[in-house]
Amino acid sequence: MAPLVNIGFWGDVTSSMDWCEENYEWSPFIAEFFNSWSSLAMILLGEACARMNPTGNRAFTLLGRSITVVGIGSYLFHATLTYSMQMLDELPMLWAVSIACYISITTQYQVNKRAVKWGLSLWTLMVSLFTAGFSGKTQFVLFQASFNILTYVMAFLCWRAKRDLENAQMRHVARLFTAGIKWYVMAGVVWLTDTNLCSYINGQDTSVLPFNLQLHAWWHVMASLGLVYLVVLMMGHYCLVKDIPFKLRYICRVFPYIYSH
């Protein structure tokens, strides 16, 4: 079936980013068809993380649900390419990584939980206001810088969790770190390629390929898998610290899940 006529139901693009996928190519109601539907990976994996929580700590359930909200926001953003829906995608990402930081910091360090909670909340609120208050390239750079700072902090905290699990002879759980980072590295390469080399891979006039690889859609899937590995790692480390017995299994050798026993 031939693609539908390129007429957009949502009007002009108002978001600060318009990704490599051709707009309204397959439906007049969905701006970026593949980028939108691939966001379901984040919704499903977020709900899986929320429901598998064996720790008894409601913060993990909140983390899973925040990932679900990111997936919903991502779907709406790519479907409409409007600025308001872009904020529904990006701002929950900031809050999700802040929740992850709170869990990891309070699990790994003897700190005042209330102080950490308020400190991270105020910082994330301030960054959210600044992110929503700018537009265009400034907004894009500000969001990426803010989000990546917290992401690097989380990478360090997950590494510390891996070290503790290795010291406790739980190498099968510690390996979740390496697997999660591998998925994230692959996702990062895909994201950078799609963002910076679009004209060479979009299947258009200057492309070296006859079709669009839809790399941003693959970024959604790979990043979601990397995320679930690291969330399960965090749950396993929390169970170790709190002396909660648990088991780790895999579905189809790809999807990890953790449960108490």
Disulfide bonds with the S-S distance in Angstrom:
Cys20-Cys198 2.11
